[in-house]
Amino acid sequence: METGTAEAVIEAEWAELFASDRVEGSLVRAAYAEPRLRQLFPWVGMWELHFSRCTEHPCTWDVPYIAPRRGGGYVVAGPSREQWVGEADTAEAAVNMVAEHLPPGCGRAVVGNRHDVAALVQES
């Protein structure tokens, strides 16, 4: 299990993405500027920007993600790969789509994995 507060762990991951070339910097900046996404744990896979409600693997898979679109712009899909949210020409528009499709009650990511998130949801 990771150490530190959820806020510190999340902020450290955002800092790592700002310094990374695994995802477009403009997309990271736009996502970080959106308070609802900034409180989630960001991660990158296959040049896609994902968001998790927990800081450890296995991650949650209930928040849409943003993928670069061939020819420019972005595709927003998810939470599963079969679910299509839409296309966006700008990083800001893609981020807004994700923010508008967050699961009910989505708040700051918790230190732990998706099983810990599920346990917290059952308690509430």
C-alpha positions in Angstrom: 0.0 0.0 0.0 1.3 3.5 -0.8 2.2 5.8 2.0 1.0 9.4 2.5 -2.2 11.1 2.4 -4.4 10.7 -0.7 -3.9 14.3 -1.5 -0.1 13.9 -1.5 -0.1 10.7 -3.5 -2.4 12.2 -6.1 -0.4 15.5 -6.3 2.8 13.5 -6.8 1.3 11.5 -9.7 0.1 14.8 -11.4 3.6 16.2 -11.0 5.0 13.1 -12.7 2.6 13.5 -15.6 3.5 17.1 -16.0 7.2 16.0 -16.5 6.3 13.1 -18.7 6.2 12.7 -22.5 3.8 9.7 -22.3 0.8 12.1 -22.7 0.2 15.5 -24.3 1.1 18.3 -21.9 -1.9 20.4 -23.0 -4.2 17.5 -22.0 -2.5 17.1 -18.6 -2.8 20.9 -18.0 -6.4 21.0 -19.0 -7.3 18.0 -16.8 -5.4 19.4 -13.8 -7.3 22.7 -14.2 -10.6 20.9 -13.7 -11.1 20.5 -9.9 -13.3 17.4 -10.3 -10.5 15.6 -12.2 -7.6 17.1 -10.2 -8.8 15.2 -7.1 -8.7 11.8 -9.0 -5.6 9.7 -9.5 -4.3 10.2 -13.1 -2.6 7.4 -15.0 -1.5 6.9 -18.6 -1.7 3.8 -20.7 -1.3 3.6 -24.5 -1.1 7.5 -24.6 -4.5 7.7 -23.0 -5.2 9.7 -19.9 -7.2 7.8 -17.3 -8.6 8.7 -13.9 -9.0 6.4 -10.9 -10.9 6.9 -7.7 -8.1 5.1 -5.9 -4.3 5.3 -5.9 -3.3 1.7 -6.2 -3.8 -1.2 -8.6 -6.2 -2.6 -9.3 -7.6 0.9 -10.2 -11.2 1.7 -10.5 -12.6 1.5 -14.1 -15.7 3.7 -13.7 -14.5 7.1 -15.0 -14.2 7.9 -18.7 -10.8 8.4 -20.3 -9.3 10.5 -23.0 -7.4 9.2 -26.0 -5.7 11.1 -28.8 -7.7 11.1 -32.0 -5.9 10.3 -35.2 -5.5 13.5 -37.1 -5.8 15.7 -34.0 -8.3 16.2 -31.2 -9.5 13.6 -28.7 -11.8 10.7 -28.2 -13.6 10.4 -24.8 -14.7 6.9 -24.0 -15.5 4.7 -21.0 -15.7 3.8 -18.4 -15.3 0.6 -20.5 -13.7 0.5 -23.9 -17.1 -0.3 -25.4 -18.7 2.9 -24.2 -18.4 6.0 -26.4 -18.8 9.5 -24.8 -17.8 11.7 -27.8 -15.1 13.5 -29.7 -13.5 16.8 -28.9 -11.3 19.2 -30.9 -9.7 20.7 -27.8 -8.2 19.3 -24.6 -10.6 21.5 -22.6 -13.7 20.1 -24.3 -12.5 16.5 -23.8 -11.9 17.2 -20.1 -15.4 18.8 -19.7 -16.9 15.6 -21.2 -15.1 13.4 -18.6 -16.1 15.8 -15.8 -19.8 15.6 -16.9 -19.7 11.8 -16.9 -18.2 11.1 -13.5 -20.0 8.5 -11.5 -22.4 9.7 -8.8 -20.7 10.6 -5.5 -17.3 10.8 -7.2 -14.9 12.7 -4.9 -11.2 12.6 -4.0 -9.4 9.4 -4.8 -8.6 7.2 -1.7 -5.3 5.6 -0.8 -6.0 1.9 -1.7 -7.4 0.0 -4.6 -10.8 -0.5 -6.2 -11.8 -3.0 -3.5 -11.2 -0.3 -0.9 -13.4 2.1 -2.9 -16.2 -0.5 -3.2 -16.1 -1.0 0.6 -16.4 2.7 1.2 -19.3 3.0 -1.2 -21.1 0.1 0.6 -20.6 1.9 4.0 -22.3 5.1 2.8 
